[in-house]
Amino acid sequence: MDDPIQQVMLVNDQPLVELSGARPIDGTLHPETGEPILYAGRFDAILDNLNIPVGLDDKTTGGSLGDGWQEQWDLRGQFTGYIWLAEAWGYHIEQFFVHGIQVLKTKINYAEALQVRPPWMVNRWLNTLRYDIDTMVGQYELFLTLAEIKPERLQQASPFPQAFGESCHHFNAPCSMARLCKEPNPEDYLDAYVVSRWDPLQRGQD
């Protein structure tokens, strides 16, 4: 709050921090409810950067904060989505600050990456999001069809294919479903799992 250039924006004397919300994605429909599918998210703040609203997200890391750290955010959809979400709140944002915080034994290092997302880039991201959702809905509908009329096909190839790659061990931790993928009959182990519904709009769950 003591930065003379990057002040947290105030609206009705309230700082715009820990912003969370959801926005319906036009052109998408949930295959069961028929309601629009929501895009939800939460980011750290909106700053007043010389009278220009700028988004902010803090990232902690144990790795380097060199040039490679800054470039990794250039096409990160997370910030593009946050900018699109902020439009629903009445804020036109085209820039996003990513603050890097490297915590070491003897010191803490900082870095900053300014990300620019002009309207054409946001529209491209939104079109890709709609395409991904259409693909998922199509996969879900195919799953229901196969389960009803051709259950043997589900044993051969599921419409939700496995990802045989690095996604199985992201963030230095194995996927919680890895055990099922290693078993010839994964349905025998489903009782070991508890269904947990994550609500991104519910504080205190992350």
VEXTIDREN-178930 format. One record per residue (C-alpha): residue number from 1; residue in three letters; x, y, z. Coordinates in Angstrom, 2 decimals, padded with zeros to 5 digits. Layout:
N
+------+------+---------+---------+---------+
! tilo ! titi !    east !   north !      up !
+------+------+---------+---------+---------+
!  NUM !  ala !       X !       Y !       Z !
...
+------+------+---------+---------+---------+
***
This chain:
206
+------+------+---------+---------+---------+
! tilo ! titi !    east !   north !      up !
+------+------+---------+---------+---------+
!    1 !  met !  000.00 !  000.00 !  000.00 !
!    2 !  asp !  003.01 !  002.33 !  000.32 !
!    3 !  asp !  003.97 !  002.08 ! -003.38 !
!    4 !  pro !  003.33 !  005.55 ! -004.88 !
!    5 !  ile !  002.76 !  004.07 ! -008.37 !
!    6 !  gln !  000.98 !  000.77 ! -007.72 !
!    7 !  gln ! -001.80 !  001.52 ! -005.27 !
!    8 !  val ! -004.61 ! -000.93 ! -004.66 !
!    9 !  met ! -007.72 !  000.52 ! -006.26 !
!   10 !  leu ! -010.42 !  001.71 ! -003.86 !
!   11 !  val ! -014.15 !  001.67 ! -004.61 !
!   12 !  asn ! -016.40 !  003.19 ! -001.96 !
!   13 !  asp ! -013.36 !  003.18 !  000.35 !
!   14 !  gln ! -013.05 ! -000.60 ! -000.07 !
!   15 !  pro ! -009.81 ! -002.03 ! -001.52 !
!   16 !  leu ! -010.24 ! -004.31 ! -004.54 !
!   17 !  val ! -008.38 ! -007.32 ! -003.14 !
!   18 !  glu ! -009.11 ! -011.06 ! -003.21 !
!   19 !  leu ! -011.56 ! -010.62 ! -006.06 !
!   20 !  ser ! -013.66 ! -013.67 ! -006.82 !
!   21 !  gly ! -016.68 ! -014.24 ! -008.98 !
!   22 !  ala ! -018.20 ! -016.06 ! -011.91 !
!   23 !  arg ! -019.44 ! -015.14 ! -015.37 !
!   24 !  pro ! -021.67 ! -017.14 ! -017.74 !
!   25 !  ile ! -019.87 ! -018.21 ! -020.91 !
!   26 !  asp ! -022.13 ! -017.19 ! -023.79 !
!   27 !  gly ! -022.79 ! -019.94 ! -026.30 !
!   28 !  thr ! -022.31 ! -022.79 ! -023.83 !
!   29 !  leu ! -024.92 ! -024.98 ! -022.17 !
!   30 !  his ! -024.59 ! -027.57 ! -019.44 !
!   31 !  pro ! -025.63 ! -030.94 ! -020.94 !
!   32 !  glu ! -027.95 ! -031.76 ! -018.02 !
!   33 !  thr ! -029.26 ! -028.48 ! -016.61 !
!   34 !  gly ! -029.34 ! -026.49 ! -019.84 !
!   35 !  glu ! -027.86 ! -023.52 ! -017.95 !
!   36 !  pro ! -024.85 ! -021.58 ! -019.26 !
!   37 !  ile ! -021.53 ! -022.94 ! -018.01 !
!   38 !  leu ! -019.75 ! -020.53 ! -015.67 !
!   39 !  tyr ! -016.19 ! -019.31 ! -015.72 !
!   40 !  ala ! -015.04 ! -018.68 ! -012.16 !
!   41 !  gly ! -011.85 ! -017.34 ! -010.69 !
!   42 !  arg ! -010.17 ! -015.27 ! -008.02 !
!   43 !  phe ! -007.18 ! -013.00 ! -008.27 !
!   44 !  asp ! -005.27 ! -010.97 ! -005.77 !
!   45 !  ala ! -006.12 ! -007.35 ! -006.58 !
!   46 !  ile ! -006.82 ! -004.58 ! -009.04 !
!   47 !  leu ! -004.23 ! -001.83 ! -008.84 !
!   48 !  asp ! -004.50 !  001.84 ! -009.71 !
!   49 !  asn ! -001.35 !  002.23 ! -011.79 !
!   50 !  leu ! -001.21 !  005.95 ! -012.64 !
!   51 !  asn ! -005.02 !  006.01 ! -013.03 !
!   52 !  ile ! -005.03 !  002.86 ! -015.15 !
!   53 !  pro ! -006.64 ! -000.29 ! -013.67 !
!   54 !  val ! -004.19 ! -003.19 ! -013.71 !
!   55 !  gly ! -004.74 ! -006.72 ! -012.42 !
!   56 !  leu ! -002.35 ! -008.31 ! -009.94 !
!   57 !  asp ! -001.47 ! -011.88 ! -009.10 !
!   58 !  asp !  001.33 ! -013.00 ! -006.77 !
!   59 !  lys !  003.36 ! -016.11 ! -007.55 !
!   60 !  thr !  005.73 ! -017.76 ! -005.09 !
!   61 !  thr !  008.55 ! -019.91 ! -006.42 !
!   62 !  gly !  011.61 ! -021.74 ! -005.24 !
!   63 !  gly !  013.19 ! -021.50 ! -008.68 !
!   64 !  ser !  014.92 ! -018.73 ! -010.57 !
!   65 !  leu !  013.37 ! -015.33 ! -011.23 !
!   66 !  gly !  015.46 ! -014.75 ! -014.34 !
!   67 !  asp !  014.34 ! -013.95 ! -017.87 !
!   68 !  gly !  012.68 ! -017.34 ! -018.31 !
!   69 !  trp !  010.44 ! -016.64 ! -015.34 !
!   70 !  gln !  008.97 ! -013.54 ! -016.97 !
!   71 !  glu !  008.42 ! -015.05 ! -020.42 !
!   72 !  gln !  006.47 ! -018.04 ! -019.09 !
!   73 !  trp !  003.41 ! -015.84 ! -018.49 !
!   74 !  asp !  003.19 ! -014.37 ! -022.02 !
!   75 !  leu !  000.33 ! -016.62 ! -023.14 !
!   76 !  arg ! -000.93 ! -017.82 ! -019.75 !
!   77 !  gly ! -004.69 ! -018.11 ! -020.08 !
!   78 !  gln ! -005.15 ! -017.60 ! -016.35 !
!   79 !  phe ! -004.59 ! -013.86 ! -016.62 !
!   80 !  thr ! -006.51 ! -013.52 ! -019.87 !
!   81 !  gly ! -009.47 ! -015.17 ! -018.16 !
!   82 !  tyr ! -009.20 ! -012.87 ! -015.16 !
!   83 !  ile ! -009.31 ! -009.84 ! -017.44 !
!   84 !  trp ! -012.44 ! -011.20 ! -019.15 !
!   85 !  leu ! -013.99 ! -011.93 ! -015.75 !
!   86 !  ala ! -013.27 ! -008.40 ! -014.53 !
!   87 !  glu ! -015.32 ! -007.02 ! -017.44 !
!   88 !  ala ! -018.41 ! -008.48 ! -015.77 !
!   89 !  trp ! -017.63 ! -006.33 ! -012.72 !
!   90 !  gly ! -017.34 ! -003.19 ! -014.85 !
!   91 !  tyr ! -013.54 ! -002.97 ! -015.00 !
!   92 !  his ! -011.80 ! -002.66 ! -018.36 !
!   93 !  ile ! -008.34 ! -004.13 ! -017.85 !
!   94 !  glu ! -005.74 ! -004.74 ! -020.52 !
!   95 !  gln ! -002.68 ! -005.20 ! -018.30 !
!   96 !  phe ! -001.78 ! -007.61 ! -015.56 !
!   97 !  phe !  001.12 ! -007.55 ! -013.13 !
!   98 !  val !  002.58 ! -010.88 ! -012.09 !
!   99 !  his !  004.66 ! -010.45 ! -008.94 !
!  100 !  gly !  007.25 ! -013.15 ! -008.36 !
!  101 !  ile !  008.35 ! -013.94 ! -004.81 !
!  102 !  gln !  011.31 ! -016.28 ! -004.35 !
!  103 !  val !  011.67 ! -017.41 ! -000.73 !
!  104 !  leu !  015.20 ! -018.55 !  000.13 !
!  105 !  lys !  016.91 ! -019.44 !  003.40 !
!  106 !  thr !  018.68 ! -016.13 !  003.85 !
!  107 !  lys !  016.68 ! -013.69 !  001.72 !
!  108 !  ile !  013.61 ! -013.06 ! -000.38 !
!  109 !  asn !  013.88 ! -012.04 ! -004.03 !
!  110 !  tyr !  011.26 ! -010.26 ! -006.07 !
!  111 !  ala !  010.47 ! -009.91 ! -009.77 !
!  112 !  glu !  007.69 ! -008.41 ! -011.83 !
!  113 !  ala !  006.27 ! -009.27 ! -015.23 !
!  114 !  leu !  003.82 ! -006.96 ! -016.98 !
!  115 !  gln !  001.37 ! -008.90 ! -019.13 !
!  116 !  val ! -000.62 ! -007.12 ! -021.83 !
!  117 !  arg ! -003.89 ! -008.62 ! -023.06 !
!  118 !  pro ! -005.51 ! -006.49 ! -025.79 !
!  119 !  pro ! -009.15 ! -007.22 ! -026.72 !
!  120 !  trp ! -008.23 ! -009.39 ! -029.73 !
!  121 !  met ! -006.21 ! -011.70 ! -027.47 !
!  122 !  val ! -009.06 ! -011.95 ! -024.95 !
!  123 !  asn ! -011.50 ! -012.81 ! -027.76 !
!  124 !  arg ! -009.16 ! -015.49 ! -029.07 !
!  125 !  trp ! -008.89 ! -016.99 ! -025.58 !
!  126 !  leu ! -012.68 ! -016.91 ! -025.20 !
!  127 !  asn ! -013.24 ! -018.67 ! -028.54 !
!  128 !  thr ! -010.76 ! -021.36 ! -027.53 !
!  129 !  leu ! -012.52 ! -021.76 ! -024.17 !
!  130 !  arg ! -015.87 ! -022.24 ! -025.93 !
!  131 !  tyr ! -014.31 ! -024.84 ! -028.23 !
!  132 !  asp ! -012.85 ! -026.73 ! -025.26 !
!  133 !  ile ! -016.23 ! -026.72 ! -023.52 !
!  134 !  asp ! -018.00 ! -027.96 ! -026.65 !
!  135 !  thr ! -015.44 ! -030.78 ! -026.82 !
!  136 !  met ! -016.02 ! -031.75 ! -023.18 !
!  137 !  val ! -019.80 ! -031.69 ! -023.58 !
!  138 !  gly ! -019.50 ! -033.85 ! -026.68 !
!  139 !  gln ! -017.31 ! -036.32 ! -024.81 !
!  140 !  tyr ! -019.82 ! -036.46 ! -021.95 !
!  141 !  glu ! -022.74 ! -037.09 ! -024.30 !
!  142 !  leu ! -020.77 ! -039.81 ! -026.08 !
!  143 !  phe ! -019.99 ! -041.40 ! -022.72 !
!  144 !  leu ! -023.70 ! -041.56 ! -021.85 !
!  145 !  thr ! -024.52 ! -043.03 ! -025.25 !
!  146 !  leu ! -021.88 ! -045.73 ! -025.05 !
!  147 !  ala ! -022.82 ! -046.57 ! -021.47 !
!  148 !  glu ! -026.42 ! -047.15 ! -022.56 !
!  149 !  ile ! -026.14 ! -048.93 ! -025.91 !
!  150 !  lys ! -022.55 ! -050.15 ! -026.23 !
!  151 !  pro ! -021.04 ! -050.59 ! -022.76 !
!  152 !  glu ! -018.34 ! -052.86 ! -024.19 !
!  153 !  arg ! -016.93 ! -049.88 ! -026.08 !
!  154 !  leu ! -016.10 ! -048.18 ! -022.80 !
!  155 !  gln ! -013.76 ! -051.06 ! -022.01 !
!  156 !  gln ! -011.95 ! -050.53 ! -025.31 !
!  157 !  ala ! -011.71 ! -046.75 ! -025.55 !
!  158 !  ser ! -013.29 ! -044.12 ! -023.34 !
!  159 !  pro ! -014.31 ! -040.72 ! -024.76 !
!  160 !  phe ! -012.25 ! -039.33 ! -021.87 !
!  161 !  pro ! -008.78 ! -040.54 ! -022.90 !
!  162 !  gln ! -005.87 ! -040.91 ! -020.53 !
!  163 !  ala ! -003.02 ! -038.41 ! -020.74 !
!  164 !  phe !  000.16 ! -040.46 ! -020.86 !
!  165 !  gly !  002.62 ! -037.71 ! -020.13 !
!  166 !  glu !  003.89 ! -035.18 ! -017.64 !
!  167 !  ser !  000.39 ! -034.31 ! -016.49 !
!  168 !  cys !  000.43 ! -037.51 ! -014.40 !
!  169 !  his !  003.08 ! -035.95 ! -012.14 !
!  170 !  his !  002.56 ! -032.19 ! -012.21 !
!  171 !  phe !  003.84 ! -030.06 ! -009.32 !
!  172 !  asn !  006.13 ! -032.92 ! -008.16 !
!  173 !  ala !  003.15 ! -034.99 ! -007.02 !
!  174 !  pro !  001.36 ! -037.87 ! -008.71 !
!  175 !  cys ! -002.23 ! -037.45 ! -009.83 !
!  176 !  ser ! -004.64 ! -038.79 ! -007.22 !
!  177 !  met ! -006.17 ! -041.02 ! -009.92 !
!  178 !  ala ! -002.84 ! -042.61 ! -010.88 !
!  179 !  arg ! -003.70 ! -045.83 ! -009.06 !
!  180 !  leu ! -006.78 ! -046.34 ! -011.20 !
!  181 !  cys ! -004.79 ! -045.82 ! -014.40 !
!  182 !  lys ! -002.32 ! -048.52 ! -013.36 !
!  183 !  glu ! -004.97 ! -051.19 ! -012.77 !
!  184 !  pro ! -006.52 ! -053.46 ! -015.43 !
!  185 !  asn ! -009.91 ! -053.17 ! -013.70 !
!  186 !  pro ! -009.97 ! -049.67 ! -012.16 !
!  187 !  glu ! -013.65 ! -049.94 ! -011.22 !
!  188 !  asp ! -012.62 ! -052.40 ! -008.49 !
!  189 !  tyr ! -010.90 ! -049.56 ! -006.63 !
!  190 !  leu ! -013.49 ! -046.79 ! -006.93 !
!  191 !  asp ! -014.70 ! -047.37 ! -003.35 !
!  192 !  ala ! -011.35 ! -046.06 ! -002.12 !
!  193 !  tyr ! -012.19 ! -042.60 ! -003.49 !
!  194 !  val ! -014.51 ! -039.99 ! -002.04 !
!  195 !  val ! -016.24 ! -037.54 ! -004.37 !
!  196 !  ser ! -015.38 ! -033.99 ! -003.34 !
!  197 !  arg ! -017.05 ! -031.07 ! -005.13 !
!  198 !  trp ! -014.86 ! -027.98 ! -005.27 !
!  199 !  asp ! -016.68 ! -024.66 ! -005.44 !
!  200 !  pro ! -014.26 ! -021.93 ! -006.61 !
!  201 !  leu ! -016.61 ! -019.26 ! -005.28 !
!  202 !  gln ! -016.59 ! -020.66 ! -001.75 !
!  203 !  arg ! -013.82 ! -019.08 !  000.31 !
!  204 !  gly ! -011.71 ! -021.21 !  002.58 !
!  205 !  gln ! -011.65 ! -024.30 !  000.34 !
!  206 !  asp ! -008.27 ! -023.65 ! -001.25 !
+------+------+---------+---------+---------+
***
